[in-house]
Amino acid sequence: MDVSGSYAVSVPFLFTNGGTGPTINCRMRVQAATDGSGAGALTVATVFGAYGNSAVAEGSIDLPPGVQFIRTVFDSNTGQAVTVAAVAERVTGV
């Protein structure tokens, strides 16, 4: 996602485990790159979901100034159902 020209960027996130909680919690990585191709993207933040049946984990990550392009990557689960969501919220004017 192109977030260039933003004064501030935050990424609210939500993990919701299914009825059988994962034995390895799900991970979200926020990656930043200098162009939209994603080449050379670096992880700037990592958060983990909760263990347990039907457990919920949520929060928000504030990204450092100067980030131009971002993407989120969810992984590291053992195959049990986990619903994930993340959005980018931008401040483009003051």
PyMOL commands that set and color helices and strands:
alter all, ss='L'
color gray80, all
select strands_A, chain A and resi 8-17+27-33+42-48+56-62+69-75+82-86+89-91
alter strands_A, ss='S'
color yellow, strands_A
deselect
rebuild
show_as cartoon
